Amino acid sequence: MSGGGATSWRTLLLRIGDKCAEYGGGSDYRDHIDTCFSALGRDFETSKDAIFELLLQCAEQLPHKAPFYAVLVGLVNLENEDFAKRVVDATHSALQDALQEGNCDRIRISLRFLTALMSSKVIAPSSIIEAFETLLSSAATTIDEETGNPSCQPCADFYVYCILASLPWGGAELAEQVPDEFERVMVGLQSYLSIRTCCNDISFSVFENDEGTSPTEKDFIEDLWERIQLLSHNGWKAVSVPRPHLPFEAQLVAGQSHAFSPISCPVQPISSSSNSKKLRGQERHEAGLNFPQRLRRLSIFPSNKNETMKPIDRFVVEEYLLDVLLFFNDCRKECAFYLAGLPVPFRYEYILAETIFSQLLLLPQPPFKPMYYTLVILDLCKALPGAFPAVVVGAVRALFNKITNMDMECRNRLILWFSHHLSNCQYIWPWQDWAYVRDLPRWAPQRVFVQEVLEREIRLSYWDKIKQSIEDATALEKLLPPKGGPDFKYTTTDPNQELTDGHRLSRELSGHVRNRKTSREISSWVEEYIINEHGPKFALEVVAQTFLDIGSKSFTHLITVLERYGQVIAKVCSNEDLEVELMNEVGLYWRNSTQMTAVAIDRMMGYRLISNRAIVKWVFSSVNIDTFHVSDRPWEILRNAVNKTCNRLADLRKEIATLEKAAHAAEESSLKSAKDYEEAKLISEATDGKEPGQPPARVKRLEIYAERARKDVATACESVEAKKVALSGAIDESKALFTLLFKSFVDVLNTKLPAVSPDGELPNLRSGNANEKCVEVDLEAPASMDVDQDNENGGANDSGTNGEGKRQGYNIGELEQWCLVTLGYLKAFSRQYATEIWPHIEAIDSEVFTGDAHLLIRKAAFSGLSRPSNEW
């Protein structure tokens, strides 16, 4: 087989169904399949195994083209049944393994491919029905109160979702070929939906309101079931699903339909009535992590943007988009290519934007790092310069208009994404459209959003550049952070100024550093001349301010100072109260730089100069409490501290798993060495050392190996035990951290939240404050949402306006907004770190969430942990 031929069939197999040069730029599916099948046929005998492997890989990693690969298998089946049988068996093995491992993506994609193979006559329809019924039976058993475990409903819902999600690719064939059996499956699905619990969890909603989700609103499974029913009433016709098998149906029907072996689902743990609420809650949480909801639909644009699209087509396009984002997360260019060229006969830019933003804002965590979605959006703006940039602009404006009700975690992600996006678009944005936020109260979410975006932009650029970018909206200059650098307490500008003790001691300390005095020498000097004479608090002030000033030139300077003189800082920070004072000094020195404040405190925690508990105390101290609703600074520092604590737990668990694996290998090696030694010893003793094969020297060598292997086992076991001790300590530390964190939230919120009414009705913090004066801002008439077509990176045309006309000011009072923001962060922290919180939930409940905790506090914390409302 020639190299050129191999390249030809591989490329054609990868690009089938795409508008590309390999297929002459055409989109006729029959031509694509004929061309590809002919290329496969030419090299089939010499490349059979390579074709088999690439075909299965394409079917798994390009699932939006599964019907094309199924038709190719069907055509090969006409000439080589063994090859088709291998494909069926391999897909069965992949599905069965995925079920046992809980690999959600492989389960879903394998079932879709099997359904497509059935449509191409490769698999008998009865086999698909049997697979559906197996999954449906497992789902129904799981949610049964007596025989199953309702806490594992996410697993049951996922199985049902997989069945429903595969029907657009094969529902027509099943309804035509096995109507009675298919009707039985549909009845079973209807029965399952009637007994399951609706899962409209408000804790994962991007937008919040006091009332939560309407009880009549459908959850994801119910919504998909409704779409499938509409598809059924429409004769199973979905224009978004290509049906390339139809032109070949007369040929495919002559092929052998292969049997598909039965599958089995893993048995879920059975619930016991004696299980505590904590255990059931933890099971529910873990099930949600193992079988997460793939998409939480985010409606950004008006419904008329997609009015020509049928409900099932929206679902199918979303599936396509999520699959591409999943399998091309390490290949940006290919990802943008496939996202922009789905095999559908209609435009879908608005759904594309909504789906990407829904993943970026997905709670509790996005599937990939937010940076990935930033790059995808930028690449799509370049790939679709005439359409997608304007859609992105519209999405940002729509989200900005809804920012008041946005979840705090989502708001933070949006700020980070938007600032990074603008940094790739030359910081171009029609800021004049948002200039009105300058006249809103300083706690208004839209004003805070603009303020935080500008601050993040300065981190990515520099102050003068960002000031220049808003020159058309000079009113926003007030929202820029101060331009000045550090604020050194002992700066002297007047040489004739009389020096205080602090000035003099700071200069002496700087001189010791310049003279390369050791950490021990400086510590002795600090104790003798500062602590003994002026007290520890004054010593801390001098040492912290001086070292921060020495390390202020760059991150590297700061790290160098902390590495060399960390012991000096540790000496003057002998307890948590002094650690809090240290952070106060950091905040004062870097009052003009949120970034440097966060970096300095994070590095100090990394060098064990500050504990995570001290950071919690500092964040909830009087220095920061009044800024909770107007700045992200305290929350960023708190997130960093909790992340570092949880990352240490994760690292220790990974290290223990690695060491246990090494210990197991060492034990096996030791047993083998001991066995070899014993066998050699017996033979040597039986022959009195005269056997040529077992001389005494070899026996001695094997004894040394066996002894060394035993020592390796002992060393490995000691390492495992040492890490387990460290893990136990880290778990205790995290328990203390989260207990203190929740207690701090309760303490500050209890003093500010309005009381619950006598009849138990919760106060509505979003109702507004009648005493607050509402400001109206007049804006110019709206302009087009279009962007400059020359701007390939998706930056907006700076000549537009927001199109809102007269805008109402923010009418929620400062106290109410403070409560909303603080409750929002309580919910966000509970949700984000739920995995580490659940093992300690009973202790936290008993120590924190007693009768003294306000009901709104319990609601925020418990909904973040997905605890049922009857526990609030």
BELMOKA-V24084 format. One record per backbone hydrogen bond with DSSP energy under -1.0 kcal/mol. CO is the residue of the C=O (numbers start at 1). NH is the residue of the N-H. If there is no record, write none. Layout:
CO/NH
CO/NH
//
This chain:
2/6
3/7
4/8
5/9
6/10
7/11
8/12
9/13
10/14
11/15
15/18
18/20
20/23
20/25
21/24
23/26
28/32
29/33
30/34
31/35
32/36
33/37
34/38
35/39
36/40
37/41
38/42
39/43
43/47
47/51
48/52
49/53
50/54
51/55
52/56
53/57
54/58
55/59
56/60
57/61
58/62
62/65
63/66
65/69
66/70
67/71
68/72
69/73
70/74
71/75
72/76
73/77
76/79
76/80
80/84
81/85
82/86
83/87
84/88
85/89
86/90
87/91
88/92
89/93
90/94
91/95
92/96
93/97
94/98
95/99
96/100
97/101
98/102
98/103
102/104
103/107
104/108
105/109
106/110
107/111
108/112
109/113
110/114
111/115
112/116
113/117
114/118
115/119
116/120
117/122
118/121
122/258
124/127
124/128
125/129
126/130
127/131
128/132
129/133
130/134
131/135
132/136
133/137
134/138
135/139
136/140
137/141
138/142
139/143
142/149
144/148
148/271
149/152
150/153
152/155
152/156
153/157
154/158
155/159
156/160
157/161
158/162
159/163
160/164
161/165
162/166
166/169
167/170
167/171
170/174
171/175
172/176
173/177
174/178
178/182
179/183
180/184
181/185
182/186
183/187
184/188
185/189
186/190
187/191
188/192
189/193
190/194
192/196
199/201
201/204
202/205
206/407
214/217
219/223
220/224
221/225
222/226
223/227
224/228
225/229
226/230
227/231
228/232
229/233
230/234
231/236
232/235
238/241
243/246
246/249
248/252
249/253
251/254
252/255
258/124
272/275
276/280
277/281
278/282
279/283
280/284
281/285
282/286
283/287
284/288
285/289
286/290
287/291
302/305
303/306
306/309
310/314
311/315
312/316
313/317
314/318
315/319
316/320
317/321
318/322
319/323
320/324
321/325
322/326
323/327
324/328
328/331
331/335
332/336
333/337
334/338
335/339
336/340
342/344
348/352
349/353
350/354
351/355
352/356
353/357
354/358
355/359
356/360
357/361
369/372
370/374
371/375
372/376
373/377
374/378
375/379
376/380
377/381
378/382
379/383
380/384
384/387
384/388
387/391
388/392
389/393
390/394
391/395
392/396
393/397
394/398
395/399
396/400
397/401
400/403
402/405
403/406
405/208
407/411
408/412
409/413
410/414
411/415
412/416
413/417
414/418
415/419
416/420
417/421
418/422
419/423
421/424
422/425
422/427
425/428
429/431
430/433
431/434
434/437
435/438
436/439
437/440
441/444
444/448
445/449
446/450
447/451
448/452
449/453
450/454
451/455
452/456
453/457
454/458
455/459
456/460
457/461
462/466
463/467
464/468
465/469
468/471
470/473
473/476
474/477
476/479
477/480
488/491
494/497
500/504
501/505
502/506
503/507
504/508
505/509
506/510
507/511
508/512
509/513
510/514
511/515
512/517
513/516
518/522
519/523
520/524
521/525
522/526
523/527
524/528
525/529
526/530
526/531
527/532
530/534
531/535
535/539
536/540
537/541
538/542
539/543
540/544
541/545
542/546
543/547
544/548
545/549
546/550
547/551
549/552
554/558
555/559
556/560
557/561
558/562
559/563
560/564
561/565
565/569
566/570
567/571
568/572
575/579
576/580
577/581
578/582
579/583
580/584
581/585
582/586
583/587
584/588
585/589
586/590
588/591
589/487
590/593
593/597
594/598
595/599
596/600
597/601
598/602
599/603
600/604
601/605
602/606
603/607
604/609
604/610
605/608
611/615
612/616
613/617
614/618
615/619
616/620
618/621
621/624
621/625
624/627
625/628
627/630
627/631
632/636
633/637
634/638
635/639
636/640
637/641
638/642
639/643
640/644
641/645
642/646
643/647
644/648
645/649
646/650
647/651
648/652
649/653
650/654
651/655
652/656
653/657
654/658
655/659
656/660
657/661
658/662
659/663
660/664
661/665
662/666
663/667
664/668
665/669
666/670
667/671
668/672
669/673
670/674
671/675
672/676
673/677
674/678
675/679
676/680
677/681
678/682
679/683
680/684
681/685
682/686
683/687
684/689
687/690
691/694
695/699
696/700
697/701
698/702
699/703
700/704
701/705
702/706
703/707
704/708
705/709
706/710
707/711
708/712
709/713
710/714
711/715
712/716
713/717
714/718
715/719
716/720
717/721
718/722
719/723
720/724
721/725
722/726
723/727
724/728
725/729
726/730
727/731
728/732
729/733
730/734
731/735
732/736
733/737
734/738
735/739
736/740
737/741
738/742
739/743
740/744
741/745
742/746
743/747
744/748
745/749
746/750
749/752
749/753
757/760
761/757
764/767
769/772
775/809
777/807
788/791
790/792
797/800
807/777
811/769
813/817
814/818
815/819
816/820
817/821
818/822
819/823
820/824
821/825
822/826
823/827
824/828
825/829
826/830
827/831
828/832
829/833
831/834
833/837
834/838
837/840
838/841
840/844
841/845
842/846
843/847
844/848
844/849
848/850
850/853
854/858
855/859
856/860
857/861
858/862
859/863
860/864
861/865
862/867
863/866
868/871
869/872
//
